[in-house]
């Protein structure tokens, strides 16, 4: 990770109104393939599962430029932004929903195989153990993705952001809490294409997020700190559009004063 950013959902919606919806914002074409591979892998085991091998089956690997962290309710605009970056800037995005969906599929497959009683009902303790194993794997997969991908971006939704006086800014989503925590604490690694540059940080505003997806179940607040993230404006995206691949990221970094040339 080089440096974390935030972008308001309203900015993405404005872009979508101007450009329309890209065809590539639909379902991941590899999703079905991963499900088939998952079932084949589980069918080949005798109750002893190799966590590393399973993670390689489930979680996509490859060269990504951007990691998109978002609320479940903002999946469509996250998919749009993914397509926008790919079409206009030649940048490949990793959407965290891909990991979530893979984890949910895995829990279902494992419970169907290992957590049922002889009566066909699910055993609560076994299901709890399955969920704990999968969420531990999910947490590590997210950590590795954010650490490896150069530009993590957190999408702040105007539908879920609430500023309440006297209440510490926080999130109701454990996944957003975890991802933003990684993005704020992982060491900054300057890309190899900038061997003679340095960066510095400028503070930004924190927010409180209300996750609609958990509003009808157990709710627990988690502290959320995006004070050191850089805010991406629409003008930044417009400037990036004139370049391709890593050059577009260079443009963003320069506009946010993250690159400062040394004089030798």
ROMAR-411515 format. One record per residue (C-alpha): x, y, z; residue in three letters; residue number from 0. Coordinates in Angstrom, 1 decimal, m for minus. Layout:
N
X	Y	Z	r	k
X	Y	Z	Ala	NUM
...
END
This chain:
264
X	Y	Z	r	k
0.0	0.0	0.0	Unk	0
1.2	3.4	m0.9	Unk	1
m1.4	5.7	0.5	Unk	2
m5.2	5.5	1.5	Unk	3
m7.9	7.6	0.0	Unk	4
m11.6	8.3	0.4	Unk	5
m14.2	9.3	m2.1	Unk	6
m17.8	10.5	m1.6	Unk	7
m20.5	8.3	m3.1	Unk	8
m22.2	11.4	m4.5	Unk	9
m19.1	12.0	m6.7	Unk	10
m19.4	8.5	m8.2	Unk	11
m23.2	8.9	m8.7	Unk	12
m22.5	12.2	m10.6	Unk	13
m20.1	10.4	m12.9	Unk	14
m22.6	7.6	m13.5	Unk	15
m25.3	10.2	m14.5	Unk	16
m22.9	11.7	m17.0	Unk	17
m21.6	8.5	m18.5	Unk	18
m24.4	6.0	m18.0	Unk	19
m23.8	2.4	m16.7	Unk	20
m20.9	0.4	m18.1	Unk	21
m21.7	m3.1	m19.3	Unk	22
m18.8	m4.4	m17.2	Unk	23
m20.5	m3.4	m13.9	Unk	24
m22.4	m6.7	m13.9	Unk	25
m21.6	m9.9	m11.9	Unk	26
m18.0	m11.1	m11.8	Unk	27
m17.7	m13.6	m14.7	Unk	28
m15.3	m15.8	m12.6	Unk	29
m17.8	m16.1	m9.7	Unk	30
m19.4	m19.3	m11.1	Unk	31
m16.1	m20.8	m11.8	Unk	32
m14.9	m20.2	m8.2	Unk	33
m18.1	m21.9	m6.9	Unk	34
m17.4	m25.0	m9.0	Unk	35
m13.8	m25.1	m7.9	Unk	36
m14.9	m24.7	m4.3	Unk	37
m17.3	m27.7	m4.5	Unk	38
m14.7	m29.8	m6.2	Unk	39
m12.1	m29.0	m3.6	Unk	40
m14.4	m29.8	m0.7	Unk	41
m15.5	m33.0	m2.3	Unk	42
m11.9	m34.1	m2.5	Unk	43
m11.2	m33.7	1.2	Unk	44
m11.9	m36.0	4.1	Unk	45
m12.5	m33.4	6.8	Unk	46
m8.9	m32.1	6.8	Unk	47
m8.8	m28.8	4.9	Unk	48
m5.7	m27.0	3.9	Unk	49
m6.5	m23.3	4.7	Unk	50
m3.8	m22.0	2.3	Unk	51
m5.0	m24.1	m0.6	Unk	52
m8.6	m23.2	0.1	Unk	53
m7.8	m19.5	0.1	Unk	54
m6.0	m19.8	m3.3	Unk	55
m9.2	m21.4	m4.7	Unk	56
m11.5	m18.7	m3.3	Unk	57
m9.8	m15.4	m3.3	Unk	58
m8.7	m13.8	m6.6	Unk	59
m5.1	m13.1	m7.1	Unk	60
m3.5	m10.9	m9.7	Unk	61
m2.1	m7.4	m10.5	Unk	62
m4.5	m4.8	m9.0	Unk	63
m3.9	m1.1	m8.8	Unk	64
m6.8	m0.1	m6.6	Unk	65
m8.6	m1.7	m3.6	Unk	66
m12.2	m0.5	m3.2	Unk	67
m13.7	m0.7	0.3	Unk	68
m17.4	0.1	0.5	Unk	69
m20.7	m0.5	2.2	Unk	70
m22.8	m3.4	1.1	Unk	71
m25.5	m0.9	0.1	Unk	72
m23.0	0.8	m2.3	Unk	73
m22.1	m2.3	m4.3	Unk	74
m23.5	m1.0	m7.6	Unk	75
m21.6	2.3	m7.4	Unk	76
m18.5	0.4	m6.4	Unk	77
m18.9	m1.8	m9.5	Unk	78
m19.4	1.3	m11.6	Unk	79
m16.2	3.0	m10.2	Unk	80
m14.3	m0.2	m10.9	Unk	81
m15.5	m0.1	m14.5	Unk	82
m14.8	3.6	m14.8	Unk	83
m11.2	3.2	m13.6	Unk	84
m10.7	0.3	m16.0	Unk	85
m12.2	1.9	m19.1	Unk	86
m10.9	5.5	m18.6	Unk	87
m7.6	4.9	m16.8	Unk	88
m6.6	1.3	m17.6	Unk	89
m6.6	0.6	m13.9	Unk	90
m7.6	m2.8	m12.4	Unk	91
m9.7	m2.7	m9.2	Unk	92
m10.2	m5.2	m6.5	Unk	93
m13.7	m4.9	m4.9	Unk	94
m13.9	m6.2	m1.3	Unk	95
m17.4	m7.6	m2.0	Unk	96
m15.7	m10.3	m4.1	Unk	97
m14.0	m11.6	m0.9	Unk	98
m17.2	m11.3	1.2	Unk	99
m19.3	m13.3	m1.3	Unk	100
m16.6	m15.9	m1.6	Unk	101
m16.6	m16.2	2.2	Unk	102
m20.4	m16.5	2.4	Unk	103
m20.4	m19.2	m0.3	Unk	104
m17.6	m21.0	1.6	Unk	105
m19.5	m21.0	5.0	Unk	106
m22.6	m22.4	3.3	Unk	107
m20.7	m25.2	1.6	Unk	108
m18.8	m26.1	4.8	Unk	109
m22.0	m26.1	6.9	Unk	110
m23.8	m28.3	4.4	Unk	111
m20.9	m30.7	4.4	Unk	112
m19.8	m30.7	8.1	Unk	113
m22.3	m28.9	10.3	Unk	114
m25.5	m31.0	9.8	Unk	115
m27.0	m33.4	12.3	Unk	116
m28.3	m36.8	11.3	Unk	117
m31.8	m35.2	11.3	Unk	118
m30.7	m32.8	8.6	Unk	119
m30.8	m29.7	10.9	Unk	120
m27.7	m27.6	11.5	Unk	121
m25.6	m28.0	14.7	Unk	122
m25.1	m24.5	16.2	Unk	123
m21.6	m25.2	17.7	Unk	124
m20.3	m26.6	14.4	Unk	125
m21.7	m23.7	12.5	Unk	126
m20.1	m21.2	14.9	Unk	127
m16.8	m23.0	14.5	Unk	128
m17.1	m22.9	10.7	Unk	129
m17.8	m19.2	10.7	Unk	130
m14.9	m18.5	13.0	Unk	131
m12.5	m20.3	10.6	Unk	132
m13.8	m18.6	7.5	Unk	133
m13.8	m15.1	9.0	Unk	134
m10.2	m15.6	10.2	Unk	135
m9.3	m16.5	6.6	Unk	136
m11.3	m13.6	5.3	Unk	137
m9.5	m11.2	7.6	Unk	138
m6.1	m12.4	6.5	Unk	139
m7.2	m12.2	2.8	Unk	140
m8.3	m8.6	3.2	Unk	141
m5.1	m7.7	5.1	Unk	142
m2.9	m9.2	2.3	Unk	143
m5.0	m7.5	m0.4	Unk	144
m4.7	m4.1	1.1	Unk	145
m1.0	m4.5	1.9	Unk	146
m0.2	m5.6	m1.7	Unk	147
m2.4	m3.2	m3.7	Unk	148
m1.0	0.2	m4.2	Unk	149
m4.0	2.5	m3.9	Unk	150
m6.8	1.6	m1.4	Unk	151
m9.9	3.8	m1.7	Unk	152
m12.7	3.9	0.9	Unk	153
m16.2	4.9	m0.5	Unk	154
m18.1	7.1	1.9	Unk	155
m21.8	6.8	1.3	Unk	156
m24.1	9.8	1.7	Unk	157
m26.9	7.3	2.5	Unk	158
m25.0	5.8	5.5	Unk	159
m22.9	8.7	6.9	Unk	160
m24.3	10.2	10.1	Unk	161
m22.7	13.0	12.1	Unk	162
m24.2	13.0	15.6	Unk	163
m23.0	15.6	18.1	Unk	164
m21.3	14.2	21.1	Unk	165
m20.9	10.7	19.7	Unk	166
m17.5	9.4	18.7	Unk	167
m17.2	8.9	15.0	Unk	168
m17.6	5.1	14.3	Unk	169
m19.0	2.5	12.0	Unk	170
m21.5	m0.3	12.6	Unk	171
m19.8	m2.5	10.0	Unk	172
m17.0	m4.8	11.4	Unk	173
m15.6	m5.2	7.9	Unk	174
m15.3	m1.4	7.3	Unk	175
m13.8	m1.1	10.7	Unk	176
m11.2	m3.8	9.9	Unk	177
m10.4	m2.5	6.4	Unk	178
m10.1	1.2	7.4	Unk	179
m8.0	0.0	10.3	Unk	180
m5.6	m1.8	8.0	Unk	181
m5.5	1.1	5.6	Unk	182
m4.7	3.5	8.4	Unk	183
m2.0	1.4	10.1	Unk	184
m0.2	m0.6	7.3	Unk	185
3.2	0.8	6.4	Unk	186
3.4	3.1	3.3	Unk	187
5.5	1.6	0.6	Unk	188
6.6	3.9	m2.2	Unk	189
6.2	2.3	m5.6	Unk	190
9.4	1.2	m7.3	Unk	191
8.7	3.6	m10.2	Unk	192
9.4	6.5	m7.7	Unk	193
12.9	5.6	m6.6	Unk	194
13.8	9.3	m5.8	Unk	195
10.5	10.6	m4.3	Unk	196
9.1	11.0	m0.9	Unk	197
5.6	11.6	0.5	Unk	198
3.9	13.3	3.3	Unk	199
0.4	13.3	4.8	Unk	200
m2.3	15.9	5.4	Unk	201
m5.2	15.3	7.8	Unk	202
m8.8	14.9	6.6	Unk	203
m12.3	14.7	8.1	Unk	204
m13.6	11.6	10.0	Unk	205
m17.1	10.2	9.6	Unk	206
m19.6	8.0	11.3	Unk	207
m21.2	5.3	9.2	Unk	208
m24.5	3.6	9.8	Unk	209
m24.5	0.3	8.0	Unk	210
m28.0	m0.5	6.7	Unk	211
m27.1	m4.1	6.2	Unk	212
m26.9	m4.7	9.9	Unk	213
m29.7	m2.4	11.1	Unk	214
m32.1	m5.3	11.7	Unk	215
m29.6	m7.5	13.7	Unk	216
m27.0	m7.1	16.4	Unk	217
m25.4	m3.7	16.2	Unk	218
m22.0	m2.9	17.7	Unk	219
m20.1	0.4	17.0	Unk	220
m16.4	0.3	16.1	Unk	221
m14.1	3.4	16.1	Unk	222
m13.4	4.7	12.6	Unk	223
m10.4	6.9	11.8	Unk	224
m9.9	8.2	8.3	Unk	225
m8.3	11.4	9.4	Unk	226
m5.1	10.7	7.4	Unk	227
m6.8	9.6	4.2	Unk	228
m6.8	11.8	1.1	Unk	229
m10.2	12.9	m0.3	Unk	230
m10.7	12.3	m4.0	Unk	231
m12.7	15.0	m5.7	Unk	232
m14.4	14.9	m9.1	Unk	233
m11.7	17.1	m10.5	Unk	234
m9.1	14.5	m9.5	Unk	235
m10.9	11.8	m11.5	Unk	236
m11.2	14.2	m14.5	Unk	237
m7.4	14.8	m14.4	Unk	238
m6.7	11.0	m14.1	Unk	239
m8.9	10.3	m17.2	Unk	240
m6.3	11.8	m19.5	Unk	241
m3.7	9.2	m18.6	Unk	242
m3.4	5.4	m18.6	Unk	243
m2.4	2.8	m16.1	Unk	244
0.1	3.9	m13.4	Unk	245
0.5	7.3	m15.0	Unk	246
m3.1	8.1	m13.9	Unk	247
m2.2	7.2	m10.3	Unk	248
0.9	9.3	m10.6	Unk	249
m1.4	12.2	m11.5	Unk	250
m3.6	11.6	m8.5	Unk	251
m0.6	11.4	m6.1	Unk	252
0.8	14.7	m7.5	Unk	253
m2.5	16.5	m7.1	Unk	254
m2.7	15.3	m3.5	Unk	255
0.9	16.5	m2.8	Unk	256
2.0	13.0	m2.0	Unk	257
5.0	13.2	m4.3	Unk	258
7.7	15.8	m3.6	Unk	259
10.8	15.7	m5.8	Unk	260
14.1	15.7	m4.0	Unk	261
16.8	18.0	m5.3	Unk	262
20.2	16.3	m5.7	Unk	263
END
